[in-house]
Amino acid sequence: MNSAELYELASRYMPGGVSSPVRAYKPYPFFTARGEGARIYDVEGNAYIDYCLAYGPLILGHAHPEVKEAVSEQLERGWLFGTPHEGEIKLAEKIIALYPSIEMVRFANTGSEATMAGIRLARGFSGCNKIIKIEGGFHGAHDGVLIKAGSGATTFGIPDSRGIPTDMVKNTLQVNFNDVEQLSDVLDANAGEVAAVIIEPVMGNVGPIPPDSGYLSEVRRLTKEHDTLLIFDEVITGFRLALGGAQEYYGVIPDITILGKVAGGGFPIGIFGARREIMELVAPLGGVYQAGTFSGNPISITAGIRTIEILEEERVLPRINALGEQMRGALAEIIHDSGLAAHACVSGVGSMFKVFFSPGGNPVRNYSDALRCDRERYMRLFHRMLSAGVFLPPSQFETNFISYAHTREDIESTIEAYKHSIQGL
């Protein structure tokens, strides 16, 4: 069956024919047969240079042979025990050695699960109920963080999904990214009541939006002044921006760190960690409950260990970060040369990049800026790039990623595809 036929069949059994909303686009998404290296192959046999990379986890590319071998060996020993195993200790040691904010970790199954537990832990430690999140920041699909702005970005949030009681988000406040003054005002107005500020150090789920110079340091200063915990959601930036994540890259140390994606080597994982006095509140030591049948499962742990080893041994990050810089520079030139400088800009950091079709070609600094971008124009670019053999995330509000499997030839081929695809947009 081809992708159109499979999509029609899938739509009978799954809402929208997909298992996650962003995978759906018109007229229908292609169905994948396999992935290898920097390429993904659809059921019709077409190959695409992949910059979606499963939305970030595949930092080594698809089906890396050494990760595959490690997982195969673990499969021979078993794939789920429901007991402690030595691999958990090994991965925990690696994480703690690389992240100065972390002295103990707890393994979970997904980033959503880890952020939910991290927020619960912050509330349990502080005794406060309110949290502050960044408008447009995505911390998983659990009720307390699925909110949209009310009459102003600093008001109490209202549910961003049907099925969420208003009471579930009454303690969630929002502020704009890259706006220190607004954060300060909200902390002042709620002094002594805010358990934590949770933030993606680089906003990833509205496209890669880096922090302004000094912004994260100011967030850290303000949270310390107000005795409020700072949670870095590094599900996207962890092990990608630097081995020690955005906190290493920007030199800002949070109280609680959330990891996922890359840390599982392409298998499901979520991790939260903090200094010992905070983590000792987690059950069975303390009164903050968190549990999961598949937590710390041997396959995800094994894949994560081998992935991190390769990142360390082969100095992967400097190489892919350099490719990201090359890509962003080339895209800026293409936009200028095509006469789109008043309609588009390039954003990103490290191995992450994106073309935003922003009004006036202005930089995108927060969610409000992103919402003003031309989504229809982006989707025209997406389809043109797909026809040229390049797969980008099918949304203006997602991040493009580069992997270790991408070669300079892949990057140059992609740049040529952009040159032709952007013309006339």
C-alpha positions, 0 to 999 in steps of 0.5 A: 500500500502507498502512503495515501492508502495507508493514511486513509486506513489509519484515519479509520482507527486513529484520530487524524490517522496519527499518534501525535498531532504534529505528524498530520499535514495536508493532504496526507503524511508519508508513511515511513518504511525505514531510517538509516543514517541521515535519511528516512525512506517512505513506503514508496521508496523515496529517500529524504534527508531528515532534519526532523530526526524524530523531533530531536532524539536521533543525534547520531542519525537513524539506526546507528550501528553501535547503538543497535549492537548494544541494544541487540546484546541487551535484548539477549539478556532481557528487555524489562525486569521490574527490578534495579539493574546496573545500567541505571547506575552507569547512566546516572553516573554519566549524567551527574558527572556532566550536569553540575545541577544534578546530584541524584536522578530518577528515570521516567519514561517520557519528557512529559512524565519527567516535567510533571514529576519535576514540578510536583517535586518543586511544589513538595520541596517549597511548600508552594503551589504556584508555578511560572512557565513561559508562554508557548513553552512546551513541557509535555501534554499534562494538565497543569502546563497545557495553558494559553494566555488569558487577557494578558500574558501575566494573568492566570492561565486558562486551559489550552485543551478541552477536558482540563478543569480550570482548577487544574491550571489556576496555579500556573502563571505565564510570562514572555520569553526574553522578558526579564521585567515581566518575570520580575513583576510576576514574582513580586506580585506573587511573593512567597507563593511560587514554587518554581519557574520552569523554562526551556533555555532555548525554546524548542517547540515554537521553533528554536528561539535562543535566549537574549544575551544575559537573559538566563542569568537574570532569570537565575538571579530573580529566582534566587532572590525570591527563593523560587526553584528554577527548573530547566526543561532540557529535553531538547537541549540536553546532550545536544547543545553541549554534553552538559546541556544549555546550562553548560553552554550558557553557564547558568545552573538551575535547581532541577533539570529535566532530560529526555530525547538524546539521553535515551538514544532514540528510545523512550526516556525521561529523567529529572534530577537535582541536588541531593536535598531536593531529590531525597524528597522523592519516594521511597525516601520522601513524600513526593510520589513518582513511579512507573513500570517501564522507568529505567527500562534496560533498552532505553538505558543501554541505548542512552549509555552508548549514545553518550559514549559516542558523543564523548569519544567522537567529539560529535557536538563540535562537528554538528554545531559547526554544521548548524552554523554553516546552515544558518549562515547559508540560509541567511544569505539565501533569504537576502539574495531572494529578496525575502529579507523583509519577510523571513529570518533565520533562528537557531543555535548549535545544531538547531535551525529554522526559517521563520516567515516573520513580519518585516524579517524581524528576529523571533524572540518569543511566542507572540513573535512566532504566532505572527509568522506566516504559517501558510508560506512555511508549509509551501516551503515544507512541501517544496523541500519534501519534493526536493528530497528534504524532510523538515518538521511539518510546522512553522513551530518546530525545530530542525535538527542536524545529526552526526550522520549528516555529511557536508555533502548533505548540508550543501545539497540541502542548501541548494534545495533551499535556494530553489524552494525559497524562490517565489515564496 
